[in-house]
Each structure stands twice: as C-alpha cells, then as structure tokens.
Amino acid sequence: MSFLGKFKRSALELKTLRCIVLTGILIGLDIVLKMFSIKLTADLKVTFAFVAIAAIGMLFGPTVAFLAGTITDIIGFMMNPDGGFSPLFTLIEAVGAMIYGLFLYEMKPVFSFRDNKIKRTSGTVLKDILISLGVGVAVGGVVFLISFIIWNTVSNMGDAEGNTGKLIKVLADVVIVYASTIAGFLYGVLFTLIIRLNKDGLGEIGSTLRIVFSKITVVVVCNLIMTPIAMILSGYTTLDSTLAGYPLRLIKNGIQCPVDCLILLFMLSPILVAYKKVFRDNTNNKGRLKQNPETV
C-alpha cells in the first residue's frame, strides 16, 4: 500500500462504529495509564501508556492515530494540567501516534499462538532468553570499555569555555559510562531475542522489524528532534542548555527504547490476534445468518 493510500484507507475506518468505539476505549486507557509509571531513576521510568496509542495505529492506521494522539494530549492536559498548554507538544503526541500507524497498520501478528508453536516455545524460550542475556552482557561489556576510554580521556582534558566546555562537563560524568553500558546490554538482549525467535519460527520477522523501527522512529523524530525544539520555542529551556544536556537525552532515550520495544513486541500481538478473532468470527456469523435465516 502506498504512503498516501494508508492515510486514505485509515480515514475510511472512521466511518465504522467499531473504529470509533475501540479508539475511544484505547484513548481512555492511554490517559489512565499515563497516570501510572514505574520509576527506575529520577529520569527513567517504565510506562505502558504508549501501547494503547500504538494499538490504535496498528488497528486503524495513521489518520485515526493522528486524531487520537491529538485528543489524548488535550484531554490528558485538561485532566492533569502540568505547566502551560502548548500546541507544539500536542503536535508531537499526534505525530508519534501517526508514525505508529504508518509502520504498524495492517501488519501480521508477531506471534500466531498456534498450538504447535506454543509447544515449541515452551521448550526453547528459556534457551533463547539465556542466550540473549549472554549476548547482552557481551555487548554491554564492549560498550563499557569504549565509554570508559572516552570518559577517561574527556576527564583529563583541561577546562574549556562555551558550549564545548559544557559538553565536556557532561561527558566527564561517570553516569554516562554506566548508562551507556546498560543501553548496550538492553540492545544486545533485544536484537538477539528477535533473531532467536524468528530463527525458531516463533515470530514474524516483518512484523517484528516494523514494531522495532516504529519505536525507534518515534524516539528519533519526537523525543530527540521535535521535543527539544518545542521546549526552546515554548521558553522552557535555552539553546545552550539544550545542547549541553543533549548527550544525557540521547543516553536516556537509548536506554528507554529497547525496553519499550520489548513491551510492544509482547503486548501488540495478543491485541491484534484478539481483534482479528473477534471481528472475523462476527463477520462469519453474520454470513451464516444471511445464508440460513431460519436457524435464528
């Protein structure tokens, strides 16, 4: 399907009551889930709110997702005002939802949950997890050595002025070494697990990659590009402070991204399978009733 064709077909979904009702439920779920999160550090937290908005994009496409993202942000702000309202952040929320729709619309489930595959999974999942953890430790170790060398080099530099000095000060923080190591470990685990699942025939590689790249694209476009620009234009921060803190933003999103990818991989498939089963069964039942009306 063409790029513009996805928007057109998604817009047609708005004509169905099914789309309106399910989108409304998922919008409400997104707003509720945003109120709850698991804080790992002052800057890192695990939340599941993005799953609901990604599910809207997966089920009904980019047009519906863009509208849902806009509505979600406005209603969420009305229910829990935090600072001044800015349409720039509403646009970021809508664009993120639209990106999910562009990548995930009309994809196949990552896991089919057939009986034979479930049996195979029970015998191989532990092996896959252990291998993924081992690769993650190895990758994390390599990243630790590289980041430690960079940190040690930067720490021994003399004082510098201007933005260069601010950047050196950020990179000289030992937290960068630990954060980079964690990010390397998580990415090692994520991509090894993806390879193992698809090698064993337990996953759909095309759908897996669509989920991963959708999340990476949202992180790059919305978190790393649009959000800093919106914060500067809205007066929440300055260009100098944004540039100085950008390495920490990169590390934070680098750690968060693989965690969110794993959450999407294991939560979107059950949603899509249930959706297809319910509405396929309803369609089949309507067809049988039309053919045999006397059975009613």
Secondary structure, 3 states (H helix, E strand, C coil): CCHHHHHHHHHHHCCCHHHHHHHHHHHHHHHHHCCCCEECCCCCEECCHHHHHHHHHHHHHHHHHHHHHHHHHHHHHHHCCCCCCCHHHHHHHHHHHHHHHHHHCCCCCCCCCCHHHHHHHHHHHHHHHHHHHHHHHHHHHHHHHHHHHHHHHHHCCCCCCHHHHHHHHHHCCCHHHHHHHHHHHHHHHHHHHHHHHHHCCCCCHHHHHHHHHHHHHHHHHHHHHHHHHHHHHCCCCCHHHHHHHHHHHHHHHHHHHHHHHHHHHHHHHHHHHHHHHHHHHHHHHHHHHHHCHHHC
